Amino acid sequence: MFMNINEEMFYGLLLALAGFLLSMGLTPIYTYFAYKYHFWKKQKKTTVDGQALPVMTKLHAHKFKHTFPTMAGMVGVVAITLVTWIFNLDRGQTWLPLFGFLGGSLVGAIDDSINIFGSGRGAAGLRGPVKFTLITIVGLVLGWFFAVKLGWTTILIPFVGNIEIGVIGMILVFAFAVVATSNAVNITDGLDGLSGGLAMLAYGAFGIIAMFQGNMLLFGFCMTVVGWLLSYIWFNVPPARFMMGDTGSFALGAGLGVVAMMTNSFLLLPIIGLVFVVETGSSLIQLASKKLFKKKIFISAPLHHHLEAKGWGEAKIVMRFWIIAGVCALVGVYLAMVGGGVA
C-alpha cells in the first residue's frame, strides 16, 4: 500500500510537470494571438453600482498606458483540459472539477470577450447579475451531478462528523461553494501574481487533503492546476506580461469550489482561502457602507487596493498575502487531518 501511494503520488507530480511544461509552451502561442487580435484589457473605471473609481484608476493608470493583454486564463484552460482528458479522466474524481473549471472559464470568457471587443458603455463586460446567474447555473448543474449521480448527501463538520443534508441541501451547498469561490477569486485578481499565487496554495492544500484521503486522481488534478499556475506566475510576477482575466479567475474559483466539495472539506474552504474571504468581505463592507451610510470604510476596495493607496508596493502586498495564504493552507490541512476529514 505504501509503495502504491508513492507511485500514485509520483504520477500526480508528473501531471503537475505536464501542466507546467504544456502551459510554458502554449503561452507564446497565446501571446502571439493576443497581440495580433488585440486582446487589450479596458481599465475598469466604475464600481458594480455605477460609481466612479478615481483611486484605483489613478493607481493602475501606468498599466494601461500601453496595450495590456488579458484572457491569458485560456492557456490554463487548454493545458488542464488536455492533461486531464488524456492522462487523468475519471467519472468519480476528475469529471466534476474539470467541468467546473470549464464552466467557470466559459462564463469568464464571455465577460472577457465583451470587454475586449465591445464598445461603448457595454464594453466593461457582463453585468454583475448576469455573471452571477450564469455561474449559479454552473454550480447547480454540477451540484446535481454530485448529489444525484455520485450520491453525496452528507457534509463533514470537523470534529463532529458527517451530517445528512439531503439531495436538495447538497445541491444548494455545492452551488454556493462554486458561486462564492468564483467571485472571490475574481475579486482578488487585481495585482500582478496575486490571485495566481493564492490559488496555487489553495489547490496545493486541497491536493494534499485528497492525497491523504486516497483520492489520487483528484490529487493529480489539483497538481495539474498547480503546474499551470507555476507557469502563469513565471510570466506574471511584477511587472506582469498579461492578465488571466475572468476566463482564468472564474475557472480557478469554480474548480476550487468543486475540489473543496469533492474532498468533503467545504467548511475548511474559508480557512484555506482566508485571503479570498477577506478580500471579498472588504468589497462587500465597502459597498454596504456606501449604500447605507454614504461613506467609505476603505480608501479603495478590495483590501489590496486600500493597501496600495496607503503606499504599500504591489510586490509587498502580493508576497505578504502569499505568506498569509501559505499559513492558512497549513492550518487547513492540519484541521483536515485531526478533524475527521482524512480517514
C-alpha positions as CSV (number, residue, x, y, z in Angstrom):
1,M,0.0,0.0,0.0
2,F,2.8,2.4,0.9
3,M,4.5,1.7,-2.4
4,N,1.3,2.2,-4.3
5,I,0.6,5.5,-2.7
6,N,4.2,6.6,-3.6
7,E,3.7,5.6,-7.2
8,E,0.4,7.4,-7.4
9,M,1.9,10.5,-5.7
10,F,4.7,10.5,-8.2
11,Y,2.2,10.2,-11.1
12,G,0.4,13.3,-9.6
13,L,3.7,15.2,-9.6
14,L,4.3,14.2,-13.2
15,L,0.9,15.7,-14.0
16,A,2.0,18.9,-12.4
17,L,5.1,18.9,-14.5
18,A,3.0,18.2,-17.6
19,G,0.7,21.1,-16.8
20,F,3.7,23.4,-16.3
21,L,5.5,22.4,-19.4
22,L,2.4,22.5,-21.6
23,S,1.5,25.9,-20.3
24,M,5.0,27.2,-20.9
25,G,4.7,26.0,-24.4
26,L,1.3,27.4,-25.0
27,T,2.0,30.9,-23.5
28,P,4.0,32.1,-26.6
29,I,1.1,31.0,-28.8
30,Y,-1.4,32.8,-26.7
31,T,0.8,35.9,-26.7
32,Y,1.1,35.9,-30.5
33,F,-2.7,35.8,-30.9
34,A,-3.3,38.2,-28.1
35,Y,-1.2,40.9,-29.8
36,K,-2.3,40.0,-33.3
37,Y,-6.0,40.3,-32.4
38,H,-5.7,43.0,-29.8
39,F,-6.8,41.2,-26.6
40,W,-6.4,44.5,-24.8
41,K,-7.9,44.9,-21.3
42,K,-10.0,48.0,-20.8
43,Q,-9.4,49.7,-17.5
44,K,-12.4,49.4,-15.1
45,K,-13.4,52.9,-14.0
46,T,-16.7,52.3,-12.2
47,T,-17.9,50.1,-9.4
48,V,-20.7,47.5,-9.6
49,D,-23.2,50.2,-8.5
50,G,-22.0,52.6,-11.2
51,Q,-19.9,54.9,-9.1
52,A,-16.5,56.2,-10.2
53,L,-13.2,54.6,-9.2
54,P,-10.8,57.5,-9.1
55,V,-8.4,56.0,-6.6
56,M,-7.9,52.6,-8.5
57,T,-7.9,54.4,-11.9
58,K,-5.0,56.5,-10.7
59,L,-3.1,53.7,-9.0
60,H,-3.2,51.5,-12.1
61,A,-3.1,54.1,-14.8
62,H,0.5,53.1,-15.7
63,K,-0.6,49.6,-16.6
64,F,-2.9,50.9,-19.3
65,K,-0.6,53.5,-20.9
66,H,0.4,50.7,-23.3
67,T,-1.5,47.7,-24.6
68,F,-2.0,45.1,-21.9
69,P,-3.4,41.7,-23.0
70,T,-6.0,39.8,-20.9
71,M,-7.7,36.4,-21.2
72,A,-4.5,34.5,-20.5
73,G,-6.5,32.1,-18.5
74,M,-7.2,30.4,-21.8
75,V,-3.7,28.9,-21.5
76,G,-4.6,27.2,-18.3
77,V,-8.0,26.0,-19.5
78,V,-6.4,24.3,-22.6
79,A,-3.5,22.9,-20.7
80,I,-5.5,21.5,-17.8
81,T,-8.2,20.1,-20.1
82,L,-5.7,18.3,-22.3
83,V,-3.6,16.8,-19.4
84,T,-6.7,15.7,-17.5
85,W,-8.6,14.4,-20.5
86,I,-5.6,12.3,-21.8
87,F,-4.0,11.2,-18.6
88,N,-6.3,11.6,-15.6
89,L,-10.0,11.4,-16.6
90,D,-12.3,9.6,-14.1
91,R,-16.0,9.8,-13.6
92,G,-15.8,9.7,-9.8
93,Q,-12.9,12.0,-9.2
94,T,-12.0,14.3,-12.1
95,W,-15.1,14.9,-14.2
96,L,-16.6,17.4,-11.8
97,P,-13.6,19.5,-11.1
98,L,-12.7,19.6,-14.8
99,F,-16.2,20.6,-15.9
100,G,-16.3,23.1,-13.0
101,F,-13.1,24.6,-14.4
102,L,-14.6,24.6,-17.9
103,G,-17.9,26.0,-16.8
104,G,-16.3,28.9,-14.9
105,S,-14.0,29.6,-17.8
106,L,-16.9,29.8,-20.2
107,V,-18.6,32.5,-18.0
108,G,-15.4,34.4,-17.7
109,A,-14.6,34.1,-21.4
110,I,-17.9,35.7,-22.3
111,D,-17.2,38.6,-20.0
112,D,-13.6,39.0,-21.3
113,S,-14.7,38.9,-24.9
114,I,-17.2,41.7,-24.3
115,N,-14.5,43.7,-22.5
116,I,-12.0,43.2,-25.3
117,F,-14.2,43.5,-28.4
118,G,-17.1,45.5,-27.1
119,S,-17.6,49.3,-27.4
120,G,-19.5,52.0,-25.6
121,R,-21.0,51.6,-22.1
122,G,-21.3,47.8,-22.5
123,A,-17.6,47.3,-23.0
124,A,-17.0,46.8,-19.3
125,G,-18.2,43.2,-19.7
126,L,-21.2,41.3,-18.5
127,R,-23.4,43.0,-15.9
128,G,-23.0,41.6,-12.4
129,P,-26.4,40.0,-12.1
130,V,-25.9,38.2,-15.5
131,K,-22.5,36.8,-14.4
132,F,-24.0,35.8,-11.0
133,T,-26.9,34.0,-12.8
134,L,-24.6,32.1,-15.2
135,I,-22.1,30.9,-12.6
136,T,-25.1,29.9,-10.4
137,I,-26.4,27.7,-13.2
138,V,-23.0,26.1,-13.5
139,G,-23.0,25.4,-9.7
140,L,-26.5,24.0,-9.7
141,V,-25.8,21.6,-12.6
142,L,-22.6,20.4,-11.1
143,G,-24.2,20.1,-7.7
144,W,-27.0,18.0,-9.2
145,F,-24.4,15.6,-10.6
146,F,-22.5,15.5,-7.3
147,A,-25.6,14.7,-5.2
148,V,-27.7,12.6,-7.7
149,K,-25.1,10.8,-9.8
150,L,-22.3,10.4,-7.3
151,G,-24.6,10.0,-4.3
152,W,-23.1,12.7,-2.0
153,T,-25.7,13.9,0.5
154,T,-23.6,14.5,3.7
155,I,-21.3,17.3,4.7
156,L,-18.5,17.0,7.2
157,I,-18.4,19.2,10.2
158,P,-14.8,19.0,11.6
159,F,-14.6,17.3,15.0
160,V,-18.3,16.4,14.8
161,G,-18.8,14.1,11.8
162,N,-20.8,13.8,8.6
163,I,-24.3,15.5,8.7
164,E,-27.0,14.4,6.3
165,I,-28.4,17.4,4.4
166,G,-30.2,15.6,1.6
167,V,-30.1,16.0,-2.2
168,I,-31.6,19.5,-2.3
169,G,-29.4,20.7,0.5
170,M,-26.3,19.3,-1.1
171,I,-27.1,20.9,-4.5
172,L,-27.6,24.3,-2.8
173,V,-24.4,24.0,-0.7
174,F,-22.4,22.9,-3.8
175,A,-23.8,25.8,-5.9
176,F,-22.9,28.2,-3.1
177,A,-19.3,26.9,-2.9
178,V,-18.9,27.3,-6.7
179,V,-20.5,30.8,-6.8
180,A,-18.8,32.2,-3.7
181,T,-15.3,30.9,-4.7
182,S,-15.6,32.0,-8.3
183,N,-16.5,35.6,-7.3
184,A,-13.9,35.6,-4.5
185,V,-11.0,34.7,-6.8
186,N,-12.3,37.1,-9.4
187,I,-12.4,40.0,-6.9
188,T,-8.9,39.1,-5.7
189,D,-7.4,39.2,-9.2
190,G,-6.2,42.8,-9.1
191,L,-2.5,42.8,-8.7
192,D,0.3,41.1,-10.6
193,G,0.6,37.5,-9.5
194,L,-1.8,37.8,-6.5
195,S,-4.7,35.5,-7.3
196,G,-2.4,33.1,-9.1
197,G,-0.2,32.5,-6.1
198,L,-3.2,32.4,-3.7
199,A,-5.0,29.8,-5.9
200,M,-1.8,27.8,-6.2
201,L,-1.5,27.5,-2.4
202,A,-5.2,26.6,-2.1
203,Y,-5.1,23.9,-4.8
204,G,-1.9,22.6,-3.2
205,A,-3.6,22.3,0.2
206,F,-6.7,20.5,-1.2
207,G,-4.5,18.3,-3.3
208,I,-2.7,17.2,-0.1
209,I,-6.0,16.5,1.6
210,A,-7.2,14.5,-1.4
211,M,-3.9,12.5,-1.4
212,F,-4.3,11.5,2.2
213,Q,-7.9,10.6,1.6
214,G,-6.7,8.2,-1.1
215,N,-8.3,10.3,-3.9
216,M,-5.1,10.2,-6.0
217,L,-6.7,11.2,-9.3
218,L,-8.2,14.3,-7.6
219,F,-4.8,14.9,-6.2
220,G,-3.4,14.7,-9.7
221,F,-6.0,17.2,-10.9
222,C,-5.0,19.7,-8.2
223,M,-1.4,19.2,-9.1
224,T,-2.1,19.9,-12.8
225,V,-3.6,23.2,-11.8
226,V,-0.6,24.0,-9.6
227,G,1.6,23.2,-12.6
228,W,-0.3,25.7,-14.8
229,L,-0.1,28.4,-12.0
230,L,3.6,28.0,-11.7
231,S,3.9,28.8,-15.4
232,Y,1.4,31.7,-15.0
233,I,3.3,33.2,-12.1
234,W,6.6,32.9,-14.1
235,F,5.2,35.4,-16.6
236,N,3.0,37.3,-14.2
237,V,5.3,38.4,-11.4
238,P,5.6,42.2,-11.4
239,P,5.6,43.7,-13.9
240,A,3.0,41.3,-15.4
241,R,3.2,40.4,-19.1
242,F,-0.6,39.8,-19.2
243,M,-3.7,39.2,-17.1
244,M,-5.5,35.9,-16.7
245,G,-8.9,37.8,-17.0
246,D,-12.2,36.4,-15.9
247,T,-11.5,33.4,-18.1
248,G,-8.9,32.3,-15.6
249,S,-10.2,33.7,-12.3
250,F,-13.7,32.2,-12.7
251,A,-12.2,28.9,-13.8
252,L,-9.9,28.8,-10.8
253,G,-12.7,29.7,-8.4
254,A,-15.3,27.3,-9.8
255,G,-12.7,24.5,-9.8
256,L,-11.6,25.3,-6.3
257,G,-15.2,25.2,-5.0
258,V,-15.7,21.8,-6.7
259,V,-12.5,20.4,-5.2
260,A,-13.5,21.5,-1.7
261,M,-16.7,19.7,-2.1
262,M,-15.1,16.6,-3.6
263,T,-12.8,16.3,-0.6
264,N,-15.7,16.9,1.8
265,S,-13.9,20.0,3.1
266,F,-16.5,22.7,2.4
267,L,-16.1,24.2,5.9
268,L,-12.3,24.3,5.5
269,L,-12.7,26.4,2.3
270,P,-13.0,29.7,4.2
271,I,-9.8,28.8,6.2
272,I,-7.7,27.6,3.4
273,G,-9.0,30.5,1.3
274,L,-9.0,33.1,4.1
275,V,-7.4,35.8,2.0
276,F,-10.1,35.3,-0.7
277,V,-12.7,35.7,2.1
278,V,-11.1,38.9,3.5
279,E,-10.8,40.4,0.0
280,T,-14.4,39.7,-0.8
281,G,-15.6,40.8,2.6
282,S,-13.8,44.1,2.2
283,S,-15.6,44.8,-1.0
284,L,-19.0,43.9,0.5
285,I,-18.3,46.1,3.5
286,Q,-17.4,49.0,1.3
287,L,-20.4,48.6,-0.9
288,A,-22.8,48.3,2.1
289,S,-21.2,51.3,3.9
290,K,-21.6,53.4,0.8
291,K,-25.2,52.3,0.3
292,L,-26.3,52.7,4.0
293,F,-24.1,55.4,5.4
294,K,-22.9,57.3,2.2
295,K,-19.3,56.9,3.3
296,K,-16.4,54.6,2.6
297,I,-14.6,52.4,5.1
298,F,-11.6,51.8,2.8
299,I,-9.8,54.2,0.5
300,S,-10.5,51.7,-2.2
301,A,-11.8,48.2,-2.2
302,P,-11.0,45.3,-2.2
303,L,-8.3,45.4,0.6
304,H,-5.3,45.1,-1.7
305,H,-6.3,48.4,-3.4
306,H,-6.7,50.0,0.0
307,L,-3.1,49.0,0.9
308,E,-1.9,50.3,-2.4
309,A,-3.5,53.6,-1.7
310,K,-1.8,53.6,1.7
311,G,1.6,53.4,0.0
312,W,2.3,49.7,0.1
313,G,4.2,48.5,-3.0
314,E,2.5,45.9,-5.3
315,A,5.1,43.3,-4.7
316,K,5.0,43.8,-0.9
317,I,1.2,43.2,-0.9
318,V,1.4,40.2,-3.1
319,M,4.2,38.5,-1.1
320,R,2.6,39.1,2.2
321,F,-0.7,37.9,1.1
322,W,1.0,34.8,-0.3
323,I,2.6,34.2,3.1
324,I,-0.7,34.5,4.9
325,A,-2.3,32.1,2.4
326,G,0.5,29.6,3.0
327,V,0.0,29.6,6.7
328,C,-3.8,29.3,6.2
329,A,-3.2,26.3,3.8
330,L,-1.1,24.6,6.5
331,V,-3.8,25.2,9.1
332,G,-6.5,23.9,6.8
333,V,-4.5,20.7,6.0
334,Y,-3.9,20.2,9.8
335,L,-7.6,20.6,10.6
336,A,-8.5,18.1,7.9
337,M,-6.1,15.6,9.5
338,V,-7.3,16.0,13.0
339,G,-10.9,16.9,12.4
340,G,-12.0,13.8,10.7
341,G,-11.5,14.9,7.1
342,V,-8.9,12.2,6.4
343,A,-9.9,8.6,7.3
